């Protein structure tokens, strides 16, 4: 069985996802689309993809595609995902799910109309070995009842490995109308991890998302207004009674990168960076409990996003063969739950998740 994949988008897909698929047996990228045909044509030439489309609407009806990977800007996610499902395709959609909960609800409705189709979100960190191990430790009761979670990302690194501070050029990432911003790009993953680890839903969210750098120059040197957030901080109250605090900064010059600490009644789990997991019962020092990663240095680029995407896609291929995933992939319903939290944080203090 070979799953023929059509890719919409030439940003993250070209840098990370398509190269990662070389480590996923039973897949072949047969088509690519972009709003800028020249970008799609260049990616097709460089990556050996046969068919090029000027937009995702053409790609989703291609007879040479079984699975559509929606990796375009978030303002297009709902339209392309729904069209792909209606065309009989399986769908893996990038995050954030959509621009708002209303669009995400429409995606869920389409998935329910087509229960024989896979409709997953690319919350690939559910497949990162250390983060998956955290879920197992919580389920086993190793740290007792989860009381609070603290997650942060400082600084946020751009494609060249430098902090995405004031000198980063303006792209759609800084345009709220396109779905840009750090809250959606990374905050969506961390909200999903809180749900994945605890099995609890967010019942209240409050915080802020804002742009500290309000103008940036685009590739042509033109000064553009920034409307999407480069900083976000928020607090979640979960249905289990636990509290989560999240801080994200794309303007921090220094910091440890990804850090998460889960405190339970009987112990603590700490994640640092992409590779380190530490664990300790209450009253004892932390000890290394990191999980080996057999994909380390096999992906290009070599990062947890690529390695986790490989594992997610391997599970997706198995699911198409067996009907049952081995992992716990995020569905469109999970995407809707995350989107409601994003909307509440953007709305500011006092906003409801309804």
Secondary structure, 3 states (H helix, E strand, C coil): CCEEEEEECCCHHHHHHHHHHHHCCCEEEEEEECCCHHHHHHHHHHHCCCEEECCHHHHCCCCCCCEEEECCCHHHHHHHHHHHHHCCCEEEECCCCCCCHHHHHHHHHHHHHCCCCCEEECCHHHHCHHHHHHHHHHHCCCCCCEEEEEEEEECCECCCCCECCCCCCCCHHHCHHHCCCHHHHHHHHHHHHHHHHHCCCEEEEEEEEECCCCEEECCCCCEEECCCCCEEEEEEEECCCCEEEEEEECCCCCCCEEEEEEEECCEEEEEECCCEEEEEECCCCCEECCCCCCCCCCCCCCCHHHHHHHHHHHHHHHHHHHCCCCCCCEEHHHHHHHHHHHHHHHHCCCCCCC
